[in-house]
Amino acid sequence: MPNILRPALLLLCACLLLPGCRQDQAPAATASGAATKPAQAVRQLTAHLRANALEDFARDAVPPALHAELETAWREGRTRWPLDELPFGGRLPELLKSLAAPGSEARLQQVFDHQFAGADRELHGAAAALGLFGAQYLEGENDYSDDERQHYAQLIAAASRWGASAPLGDRQRARQAIAQLAIAARNTGLTSEAAFREAGMDASLRRMGPFAAAFKQTLAGYGLDLDAGLDTLDATLQQQTGDSARVRMRYRLGGQDIDTVVSLQRIHGRWYLADYLRHAQAALARPPAQAAAVAGPAATTPSAPAARARR
């Protein structure tokens, strides 16, 4: 992939985990307990994402027994769910290592100045091209459900429109973004596959929370305020038949309206998003060697944590 696309891709990464509702309807982000209604489950997960409470998100996104299995699989190097749900999630250790390295601020600024500073026209064109590329990718990727395709297509289109006019070539913004992300990356202590594996799922996600906050702050500096978007979200029950339900979500992202529907499943009286369940169960089915192969260049040994750069 051309280097010119990479900044736009990184700036779009946080856009693909946006199920939700209006913030004033959501429970406290640290609140635990069963979501006994379908829309409540969506609101609960959204509250965790808005608060960057990734550990709480993982706890409430799957049943307790499945959560325990995922924690074990994480330490065995078979998955890094739910980070696997992020675009290019398999490259997180590589990204964090690069940002956390001593002197990374000066080095990355030099790279930006050489390749991207003042290149707004090229970057805007890349963002527009990314919209077309992303739509084509969704059509050919078998891992997505119909719900995901419909939702992500809207997200990519909205983010592409934002990127086509965002100040991506601004040198001062880049300097601030690099500094924020470098500090946040160092604070995670997660700069290798081994570090993720040894920390385990819960502790790793807890450490990643402040990095997620810094990433959202960086996006806001470029005019894409994800938390402001979350404040516009609404979730309503569309249909419920037995232990299956459909919830409609409406919100705005980058000035664009998003309108999508997600499926949920009730297990032991509690509601869960069906796609999260499906991806988590698929992650458990992968042996360590296969998981490392899916991760690509970021995983160099069969024991490295699984990383699926699906998105």
C-alpha positions as CSV (number, residue, x, y, z in Angstrom):
1,M,0.0,0.0,0.0
2,P,1.4,3.4,-0.9
3,N,2.9,5.3,2.0
4,I,0.6,8.3,1.3
5,L,-2.4,6.2,2.5
6,R,-0.9,5.3,5.9
7,P,-1.7,8.5,7.8
8,A,-5.3,8.4,6.6
9,L,-5.6,4.7,7.6
10,L,-4.3,5.4,11.1
11,L,-6.7,8.3,11.5
12,L,-9.7,6.1,10.5
13,C,-8.8,3.2,12.8
14,A,-10.8,4.5,15.8
15,C,-14.0,4.9,13.6
16,L,-14.8,1.2,13.4
17,L,-15.8,0.5,17.0
18,L,-18.8,2.8,17.2
19,P,-21.9,0.9,18.3
20,G,-23.9,3.2,20.6
21,C,-26.6,5.5,21.8
22,R,-27.0,8.9,23.2
23,Q,-24.6,9.5,26.1
24,D,-27.3,10.8,28.4
25,Q,-29.0,7.4,28.1
26,A,-25.9,5.3,28.8
27,P,-25.0,3.7,32.1
28,A,-21.8,4.7,33.9
29,A,-18.8,3.4,32.0
30,T,-17.6,1.4,35.0
31,A,-21.0,-0.1,35.8
32,S,-21.1,-3.8,35.7
33,G,-24.0,-6.2,35.5
34,A,-26.3,-7.8,33.0
35,A,-27.8,-5.9,30.2
36,T,-31.4,-7.2,30.3
37,K,-32.6,-5.4,27.3
38,P,-31.1,-5.3,23.8
39,A,-30.7,-1.5,23.4
40,Q,-29.3,-1.4,27.0
41,A,-26.5,-3.8,25.9
42,V,-25.6,-1.4,23.0
43,R,-25.6,1.5,25.4
44,Q,-23.5,-0.2,27.9
45,L,-20.8,-1.0,25.4
46,T,-20.9,2.5,24.0
47,A,-20.4,4.0,27.4
48,H,-17.3,1.9,27.9
49,L,-15.9,3.0,24.5
50,R,-16.6,6.6,25.2
51,A,-14.8,6.4,28.5
52,N,-11.9,4.4,26.9
53,A,-12.7,1.6,29.4
54,L,-11.5,-1.2,27.1
55,E,-11.3,-3.7,30.0
56,D,-14.9,-3.1,30.9
57,F,-15.9,-3.3,27.2
58,A,-14.3,-6.8,26.9
59,R,-16.0,-7.9,30.1
60,D,-19.5,-6.9,29.0
61,A,-19.2,-7.8,25.3
62,V,-19.2,-11.6,25.9
63,P,-20.6,-14.0,28.5
64,P,-18.4,-14.6,31.6
65,A,-17.4,-18.1,30.5
66,L,-16.3,-16.9,27.1
67,H,-14.4,-14.0,28.6
68,A,-12.4,-16.5,30.8
69,E,-11.6,-18.5,27.7
70,L,-10.4,-15.4,25.9
71,E,-8.1,-14.5,28.8
72,T,-6.5,-17.9,28.6
73,A,-6.2,-17.8,24.9
74,W,-4.6,-14.3,25.1
75,R,-1.8,-15.7,27.4
76,E,-1.4,-18.7,25.1
77,G,-0.9,-16.4,22.1
78,R,-4.1,-17.4,20.3
79,T,-5.8,-14.0,20.2
80,R,-5.7,-10.4,21.3
81,W,-9.5,-9.9,21.1
82,P,-11.1,-7.3,21.3
83,L,-8.1,-5.4,19.9
84,D,-8.4,-7.7,16.9
85,E,-11.6,-5.8,16.1
86,L,-9.5,-2.7,15.2
87,P,-8.3,-2.1,11.7
88,F,-4.7,-3.5,11.5
89,G,-4.9,-4.6,15.1
90,G,-2.1,-7.0,14.5
91,R,0.3,-4.1,14.1
92,L,-0.4,-2.5,17.5
93,P,2.8,-3.7,19.1
94,E,4.8,-2.5,16.2
95,L,3.1,0.9,16.3
96,L,3.5,1.3,20.0
97,K,7.2,0.3,19.8
98,S,7.8,2.9,17.2
99,L,6.1,5.6,19.1
100,A,7.6,4.7,22.5
101,A,11.2,4.5,21.2
102,P,13.6,7.1,22.6
103,G,13.7,10.1,20.4
104,S,10.7,9.0,18.4
105,E,9.2,12.5,18.4
106,A,12.1,13.9,16.4
107,R,12.4,10.9,14.1
108,L,8.7,10.7,13.3
109,Q,8.6,14.5,12.8
110,Q,11.4,14.2,10.3
111,V,9.5,11.5,8.4
112,F,6.3,13.6,8.4
113,D,8.2,16.7,7.2
114,H,9.8,14.8,4.4
115,Q,6.8,12.9,3.1
116,F,3.6,14.7,4.2
117,A,4.2,18.3,5.4
118,G,2.2,20.7,3.2
119,A,1.0,17.8,1.0
120,D,-2.6,18.5,1.7
121,R,-3.7,18.0,-1.9
122,E,-2.1,14.6,-2.1
123,L,-3.4,13.6,1.3
124,H,-6.9,14.7,0.5
125,G,-6.7,12.7,-2.7
126,A,-5.5,9.7,-0.7
127,A,-8.4,10.0,1.7
128,A,-10.9,10.1,-1.1
129,A,-9.2,7.0,-2.7
130,L,-9.4,5.3,0.7
131,G,-13.1,5.6,0.6
132,L,-13.2,3.7,-2.7
133,F,-10.6,1.2,-1.5
134,G,-12.5,0.5,1.7
135,A,-15.8,-0.1,0.0
136,Q,-14.2,-2.6,-2.4
137,Y,-12.4,-4.3,0.5
138,L,-15.7,-4.7,2.4
139,E,-17.3,-6.3,-0.6
140,G,-14.6,-8.9,-1.0
141,E,-14.0,-9.7,2.7
142,N,-15.8,-12.8,3.9
143,D,-15.3,-12.2,7.6
144,Y,-18.0,-9.5,7.7
145,S,-21.7,-10.0,8.4
146,D,-24.3,-8.1,6.3
147,D,-24.8,-5.8,9.3
148,E,-21.1,-5.0,9.5
149,R,-20.8,-4.4,5.8
150,Q,-23.7,-1.9,5.9
151,H,-22.3,-0.1,9.0
152,Y,-18.7,0.0,8.0
153,A,-19.5,1.2,4.5
154,Q,-21.1,4.3,6.0
155,L,-18.3,4.8,8.4
156,I,-15.7,4.6,5.7
157,A,-17.6,7.0,3.5
158,A,-18.0,9.5,6.3
159,A,-14.4,9.3,7.4
160,S,-13.2,9.6,3.8
161,R,-15.2,12.8,3.3
162,W,-13.7,14.2,6.5
163,G,-10.2,13.2,5.4
164,A,-10.7,14.8,2.0
165,S,-10.7,18.3,3.7
166,A,-8.9,17.7,7.1
167,P,-5.6,19.5,7.7
168,L,-3.6,16.3,7.4
169,G,-0.5,18.0,6.1
170,D,-0.3,20.6,8.9
171,R,3.1,20.4,10.5
172,Q,2.2,21.9,13.9
173,R,-0.7,19.5,14.3
174,A,1.5,16.6,13.4
175,R,4.0,17.7,16.1
176,Q,1.4,17.8,18.7
177,A,-0.1,14.5,17.7
178,I,3.2,12.7,17.7
179,A,4.1,14.1,21.1
180,Q,0.7,13.0,22.6
181,L,0.9,9.5,21.1
182,A,4.5,8.9,22.0
183,I,3.9,9.7,25.7
184,A,0.8,7.5,25.7
185,A,2.6,4.6,24.0
186,R,5.4,4.7,26.5
187,N,2.9,4.7,29.4
188,T,1.3,1.5,28.2
189,G,4.5,-0.6,28.6
190,L,3.1,-2.7,25.7
191,T,5.8,-2.4,23.0
192,S,6.1,-6.1,22.1
193,E,4.1,-9.2,21.4
194,A,5.6,-10.7,24.6
195,A,4.5,-7.7,26.7
196,F,0.8,-8.1,25.6
197,R,0.9,-11.8,26.3
198,E,2.6,-11.6,29.7
199,A,0.2,-8.8,30.9
200,G,-2.8,-10.8,29.9
201,M,-6.1,-9.5,28.4
202,D,-7.5,-7.5,31.3
203,A,-4.3,-5.7,32.3
204,S,-3.4,-5.0,28.6
205,L,-6.7,-3.5,27.9
206,R,-6.5,-1.4,31.1
207,R,-3.2,0.0,29.9
208,M,-4.5,0.6,26.4
209,G,-7.3,2.8,27.7
210,P,-5.2,6.0,28.0
211,F,-3.7,5.4,24.6
212,A,-7.2,5.2,23.1
213,A,-8.0,8.5,24.8
214,A,-4.8,10.1,23.3
215,F,-5.7,8.7,19.9
216,K,-9.2,10.2,20.1
217,Q,-7.7,13.5,21.2
218,T,-5.4,13.5,18.2
219,L,-8.3,12.9,15.9
220,A,-10.2,15.8,17.5
221,G,-7.2,18.0,16.7
222,Y,-7.8,17.2,13.0
223,G,-11.5,18.0,13.2
224,L,-12.9,14.4,13.8
225,D,-14.3,14.4,17.4
226,L,-15.5,10.9,18.0
227,D,-16.8,11.7,21.5
228,A,-18.9,14.5,20.1
229,G,-20.3,11.9,17.6
230,L,-21.1,9.5,20.4
231,D,-23.1,12.3,22.1
232,T,-25.5,12.3,19.1
233,L,-26.1,8.6,19.1
234,D,-29.5,6.9,19.7
235,A,-30.3,3.2,20.0
236,T,-33.8,1.9,19.7
237,L,-35.2,-1.6,19.6
238,Q,-36.5,-2.5,16.2
239,Q,-37.5,-6.2,16.7
240,Q,-37.3,-8.9,19.3
241,T,-38.1,-12.6,18.7
242,G,-37.3,-14.9,21.6
243,D,-33.5,-14.6,22.2
244,S,-32.8,-12.6,19.1
245,A,-33.2,-8.9,18.6
246,R,-32.4,-6.1,16.2
247,V,-31.4,-2.6,17.4
248,R,-31.2,0.5,15.2
249,M,-28.4,3.0,15.8
250,R,-28.3,6.5,14.5
251,Y,-25.6,9.1,15.0
252,R,-23.3,11.6,13.2
253,L,-19.7,11.1,12.3
254,G,-17.7,13.9,10.7
255,G,-20.8,15.8,9.9
256,Q,-22.4,12.8,8.2
257,D,-25.5,10.8,9.3
258,I,-25.0,7.2,10.1
259,D,-28.0,4.9,10.3
260,T,-27.5,1.2,10.8
261,V,-29.0,-1.9,12.5
262,V,-27.2,-4.5,14.6
263,S,-28.2,-8.0,15.7
264,L,-28.1,-9.2,19.3
265,Q,-28.4,-12.5,21.1
266,R,-29.6,-13.3,24.6
267,I,-27.6,-15.8,26.6
268,H,-28.6,-16.7,30.2
269,G,-30.8,-13.6,30.3
270,R,-28.2,-11.1,29.1
271,W,-27.9,-9.5,25.6
272,Y,-24.8,-9.5,23.5
273,L,-23.9,-8.1,20.0
274,A,-23.9,-11.1,17.7
275,D,-21.0,-10.0,15.6
276,Y,-18.8,-9.5,18.7
277,L,-19.7,-13.0,19.9
278,R,-18.9,-14.4,16.5
279,H,-15.5,-12.8,16.2
280,A,-14.6,-13.8,19.8
281,Q,-15.6,-17.4,19.2
282,A,-13.6,-17.5,15.9
283,A,-10.6,-16.2,17.7
284,L,-10.7,-19.0,20.2
285,A,-10.8,-21.5,17.4
286,R,-7.4,-20.5,16.0
287,P,-4.3,-22.4,17.2
288,P,-1.2,-20.3,18.0
289,A,0.6,-21.0,14.8
290,Q,-2.4,-20.0,12.7
291,A,-3.0,-16.9,14.7
292,A,0.6,-15.8,14.2
293,A,0.3,-16.4,10.5
294,V,-2.9,-14.3,10.3
295,A,-1.1,-11.5,12.1
296,G,1.4,-11.1,9.3
297,P,4.7,-9.3,9.7
298,A,3.9,-8.1,13.2
299,A,4.1,-11.7,14.6
300,T,7.5,-13.3,14.2
301,T,7.1,-16.5,16.2
302,P,4.3,-19.1,16.6
303,S,3.9,-18.1,20.2
304,A,3.2,-14.4,19.4
305,P,-0.3,-13.2,20.3
306,A,-2.8,-13.5,17.6
307,A,-3.5,-10.4,15.6
308,R,-6.0,-10.3,12.8
309,A,-5.6,-7.2,10.7
310,R,-9.1,-7.7,9.3
311,R,-10.1,-4.1,9.2
